[in-house]
Amino acid sequence: MTSRAGEAFDAERAAAEVTELLAAPVPAVGPTAAEGDPVTGEWTVTVGEGFRIVPLWEGDPLTGVYAPEWNDAEEAAEAHLAELARVLGERWGPHRTVRLDGPLMRRQGGSTVEPLFEALFSEDLYGDLEVWGPVDPGGRWIALVVGHSDGDAPFVLAALVSDRPVPEPAPFDGAL
């Protein structure tokens, strides 16, 4: 669960928060650490070497929800991602997609993956990244991702800022 539970999606609000990420502190070195709300413990931010990840929206829990309602929830999350990508595209131009299936398969096989990808997976953000960058004079990169941990958990839309290019992982070749 994230600190965004129960909030309605608003693309303009989310775009403003993504833009604010450009000024957010990003550690140059150090370990990856996730932080939660001091009262509820719900995820609020993950920071690591060169990046910061924040939740922008969280859907409703899917406990006891099956198709077609489950499919509707997935489509709504993807529609929020597409709408936000459209708004950001008006500011920064086209984005590229970074597929995360390769790093995910390597991680599931017990291999080490890049700290940025490990941080995303630790927050159940398994979707492909929609990446822009660099988007400012400081050379920062922005990405969006939708994630979902299991059948009952809500979908989550998150953003990340990186002070270096978001790596293009090698595709999974079956070797671990």
C-alpha positions, 0 to 999 in steps of 0.5 A: 500500500502507498500513501496515495490510497483513496485519492482520485487520479488527476493527471494535472496534479500528477504532472505537477508532482512529476515536475516537482521531482526535477528539484527533489534531492537525489543521492549521488551515492549510497544504499537504496532505502524505502520510506513510509508514512510515520503513522501508517507505514504506507510507502511514500518514497524510495531513494537510491544512488542517482534516483528517487521513486514516488507513488502518484496514484493507487487504485482500489484493492482487488480483494474478491475482484475477478474478471471483468472488474479486475480487467477494468481496474487494469485498464483504468491504471493503464489509462491513467499512465497513458493520460499522464504520459500524454500530458508530459509528452506535451512538455518534453516530447516523445518518450521511449519505453524501457522493458523490465521483463529481462531484469525481472526474470533475472531477479526471479532467477536469483541474479543481481539487477541494477539498483534502480530496477531492484528498487522498482521491483521491491515496490511491486512496480513491474511494468515497463518504464515510460522514459523522458530525458534528459528533460532539464538543464541539469540532465535529469531523466523522468520515468513513469511505471504502473505496478501490481504485486498480486491478484488482490493488491491495487495497481500503483502508478509511480514516477521516478527521477534520475540524475543519470540516463535510465539504463536500457537493460539487456533482454532476457535470454533465458540464461541466469 
